């Protein structure tokens, strides 16, 4: 049987500093049946020139250019629409993949809709920091997992998903990162598989498009102000994900709506009782079979209340 075609959806935007290393790592994959769909989001540096040069050497590369900048979510949505493979692997311009990444995820996905692995955190020069994303968060897996609205662990750069997931996931809701939403959608269908293996060097640097873990340009703000702003952003993302899930014909629709209402009540200054009740009522749907559901739900409640207090500290 021929190997299934995997479409690597690489989104670029002013990535000349790192794009060559990423292109090389994708083209060196041991899973050879792949196409590399590059969608450039109106770069004004040498990114397009570098990709065009690589495409002349390797017919598997397709380059598409946006006439105007779309932003991360819309650019990935366009890239996914151009993919022909049965499986799609999102790709960031500044990382480096293990040569066995696609082969490993293809072997692990089974009947699930999405599989993902761990990532080693490196600095702007590619030097290891000694940290992994799996060491910093609880890696979610399974089906029907509403907790993904609060604590997504699925990074797009580390994932592989079925093309058939897109009709359920698109359009991406406003205020929610595309990769977290794909994981949420997958959890409502055939589920999410986690492979406890580092398969990506994930580069953290000041010019990253998602700017994870960095203070904004223009100087570092006061530590308390920064933490309060991050807490507010986290709460807004949670609310957006729950509201969007409540509007979809998903198994978690009722739970998402109830949790969204309880979160809104608590953040508006009312008592947290509705939040605890909602967490208790939907504790099994929040975490499925992953450990003691009640304990995990109560921990989540404490985390939410901590973020609410932090957000209010800068009000």
C-alpha positions in Angstrom: 0.0 0.0 0.0 1.4 3.5 -0.9 2.0 5.8 2.0 -0.7 8.5 2.6 0.2 12.0 1.4 0.9 14.4 4.2 0.5 18.1 3.5 2.9 20.3 5.5 1.2 23.8 5.8 4.0 26.3 6.3 3.0 29.8 7.0 5.6 32.5 6.6 5.9 36.2 7.4 9.2 38.0 7.4 11.0 34.8 8.3 14.3 35.1 6.4 16.4 34.6 9.6 15.2 31.1 10.2 13.2 29.8 7.2 16.1 27.9 5.5 16.7 25.6 8.5 13.0 24.8 8.7 12.7 24.1 5.0 15.6 21.7 5.3 14.1 19.9 8.2 10.8 19.4 6.5 12.3 18.2 3.3 14.5 15.7 5.2 11.5 13.9 6.7 11.7 10.1 6.6 8.0 10.1 5.5 8.7 10.9 1.9 5.1 11.2 0.6 4.6 14.9 1.4 3.9 18.2 -0.2 5.1 21.4 1.3 2.4 24.2 0.9 4.0 27.5 1.8 1.7 30.5 2.2 3.5 33.8 2.7 1.7 36.6 4.5 2.9 39.6 2.6 6.6 39.4 3.7 8.8 42.4 2.9 12.1 40.7 3.5 13.9 37.8 1.6 11.5 35.1 2.8 9.8 34.6 -0.6 13.1 34.6 -2.5 14.5 31.9 -0.2 11.4 29.7 -0.7 11.4 30.2 -4.4 15.0 29.1 -4.6 14.2 26.0 -2.6 11.2 25.3 -4.8 13.5 25.3 -7.9 15.4 22.4 -6.2 12.5 20.4 -4.9 9.2 19.9 -6.8 7.3 19.1 -3.5 7.3 22.8 -2.6 4.4 25.1 -3.6 4.5 28.8 -2.9 1.4 31.0 -2.5 1.5 34.7 -1.7 -1.1 36.8 0.1 -1.5 40.2 -1.6 -2.2 41.7 1.9 -1.5 40.5 5.4 -4.1 38.2 6.8 -2.7 37.3 10.3 -1.8 34.0 11.8 -5.2 32.3 12.0 -6.5 33.4 8.6 -3.2 32.6 6.9 -3.2 29.0 8.3 -6.9 28.7 7.3 -5.9 29.5 3.7 -2.9 27.2 3.8 -5.1 24.3 5.0 -7.6 25.0 2.2 -4.7 24.5 -0.3 -3.6 21.1 1.1 -4.3 18.0 -0.9 -3.1 15.4 1.6 -5.3 13.1 3.8 -3.2 14.4 6.7 -2.1 18.0 7.4 0.9 19.1 9.6 0.9 22.8 10.5 4.4 24.3 10.3 5.9 27.5 11.7 8.8 29.2 9.9 11.2 29.4 12.8 11.3 25.9 14.2 13.3 22.8 13.3 11.7 19.3 13.0 13.1 15.9 13.9 13.5 13.9 10.7 11.1 11.2 12.1 8.4 13.7 13.2 5.8 12.9 10.5 6.5 9.2 10.5 6.1 9.0 14.3 2.9 10.9 14.3 1.5 8.9 11.4 2.2 5.7 13.3 0.6 7.0 16.5 -2.6 8.7 15.2 -4.6 5.4 14.7 -8.3 6.2 14.4 -7.9 9.6 16.2 -8.3 12.9 14.4 -5.2 14.6 15.7 -1.8 13.4 17.1 0.9 15.6 18.6 4.2 15.4 20.4 6.5 17.3 22.7 8.8 20.2 21.8 12.2 21.3 23.1 12.4 25.0 23.8 15.4 26.7 22.2 16.6 30.3 22.0 16.9 32.5 19.0 20.2 30.9 18.1 18.9 27.3 18.4 20.6 26.7 21.7 18.6 24.4 24.1 17.2 26.1 27.2 16.8 22.8 29.0 13.0 23.1 28.9 10.2 21.3 27.0 6.6 22.3 26.5 5.6 19.0 28.1 7.5 19.9 31.2 5.6 23.1 31.6 2.0 22.0 31.1 -0.3 18.9 31.4 -0.5 17.3 27.9 -4.1 16.7 27.2 -5.4 13.7 25.2 -8.5 11.7 24.7 -12.1 12.5 23.6 -14.8 14.9 24.8 -12.2 17.0 26.6 -13.8 20.4 27.4 -10.7 21.3 29.5 -9.0 22.2 26.2 -10.9 25.5 26.3 -8.9 26.3 29.5 -5.6 24.6 29.1 -4.7 23.7 25.6 -1.4 21.9 25.3 -1.5 21.2 21.5 0.9 23.4 19.6 0.2 23.4 15.9 3.9 23.0 15.1 3.9 19.7 16.9 0.7 18.3 15.5 -0.7 16.2 12.6 -4.4 16.0 11.9 -6.9 14.5 9.4 -8.0 16.7 6.6 -11.6 15.6 7.3 -11.4 17.6 10.6 -11.5 20.9 8.8 -15.2 21.1 8.0 -15.9 20.8 11.7 -13.2 23.2 12.8 -13.6 26.0 10.3 -14.1 28.9 10.4 -11.7 29.6 13.3 -13.5 31.7 15.9 -12.4 35.2 16.8 -10.2 35.4 19.8 -9.0 31.7 19.7 -5.7 30.4 18.4 -6.1 28.0 15.5 -4.2 25.1 17.0 -6.1 25.1 20.3 -9.3 25.2 18.3 -8.3 22.3 16.1 -7.5 20.2 19.2 -10.9 21.2 20.7 -12.6 20.1 17.5 -10.7 16.8 17.3 -11.6 16.0 20.9 -15.3 16.3 20.0 -14.8 13.7 17.2 -12.4 10.8 17.2 -10.1 12.3 19.8 -6.5 13.5 20.4 -3.4 11.3 20.8 -0.3 12.5 22.6 3.2 11.1 21.9 5.6 11.6 24.7 8.6 12.3 22.5 10.4 15.5 21.6 10.0 16.1 17.8 10.5 19.8 17.4 13.0 22.4 18.4 10.6 25.2 19.3 12.3 28.6 18.9 11.3 31.3 21.4 12.4 34.8 20.4 11.2 38.4 20.4 10.1 38.4 16.7 7.9 35.3 16.9 4.5 35.8 15.4 2.7 34.5 18.5 5.3 36.0 20.9 4.8 33.3 23.5 6.3 34.2 26.8 7.7 37.6 25.8 6.9 41.1 26.9 5.6 43.4 24.2 8.0 45.6 22.2 8.6 49.0 23.6 10.1 48.0 27.0 9.2 45.6 29.7 6.1 46.6 31.7 5.7 46.4 35.5 5.7 42.7 36.5 2.3 42.9 38.1 0.8 44.8 35.1 2.2 42.2 32.7 0.8 39.3 34.7 -2.6 41.0 35.0 -2.7 41.6 31.3 -1.7 38.0 30.6 -4.5 36.8 32.9 -7.1 38.9 31.2 -6.0 37.6 27.8 -6.2 34.0 29.0 -9.7 34.6 30.4 -10.8 36.2 27.1 -9.5 33.3 25.1 -11.2 30.8 27.4 -14.5 32.6 27.1 -14.2 32.9 23.3 -13.5 29.1 23.0 -16.4 28.2 25.2 -18.8 30.5 23.4 -17.8 29.2 20.0 -18.1 25.6 21.2 -21.6 26.3 22.6 -22.6 27.5 19.1 -21.5 24.3 17.3 -23.3 21.0 17.2 -20.7 19.3 19.3 -21.2 16.8 22.2 -19.9 19.4 24.6 -22.4 22.1 23.5 -24.4 22.2 26.8 -21.3 22.0 29.0 -19.5 24.7 27.1 -22.5 27.0 27.4 -22.9 26.4 31.1 -19.2 26.9 31.8 -19.2 30.1 29.7 -22.1 31.5 31.7 -20.5 30.6 35.0 -17.2 32.1 34.0 -19.0 35.3 32.9 -20.7 35.5 36.3 -17.5 35.1 38.2 -15.5 37.5 36.2 -18.2 40.2 36.4 -17.7 40.3 40.2 -20.4 38.0 41.3 -19.8 35.0 43.6 -17.9 32.0 42.3 -20.5 29.5 43.4 -21.9 29.0 39.8 -18.4 28.3 38.6 -17.8 25.6 41.2 -21.3 24.1 40.4 -20.6 24.0 36.7 -17.2 22.4 37.2 -18.7 19.8 39.5 -21.6 19.0 37.1 -19.3 18.6 34.1 -16.2 17.3 35.8 -16.3 14.0 33.8 -16.7 15.8 30.5 -13.9 18.2 31.4 -11.3 15.5 31.7 -12.8 12.3 30.5 -10.8 9.4 31.9 -7.7 11.3 32.7 -7.1 10.7 36.3 -9.5 11.7 39.2 -11.9 14.1 37.4 -13.1 15.9 40.6 -9.5 16.7 41.7 -8.6 18.0 38.3 -11.8 20.1 38.0 -11.2 21.7 41.4 -7.6 22.5 40.5 -8.9 24.1 37.3 -11.4 26.2 39.4 -8.6 27.4 41.6 -6.6 28.3 38.5 -9.5 30.3 37.0 -10.1 32.2 40.2 -6.4 33.0 40.5 -6.4 34.4 37.0 -9.5 36.5 37.8 -7.9 38.0 40.9 -4.7 38.7 38.9 -6.7 40.4 36.1 -8.5 42.6 38.6 -5.3 43.7 40.2 -4.6 46.0 37.3 -8.2 47.2 36.9 
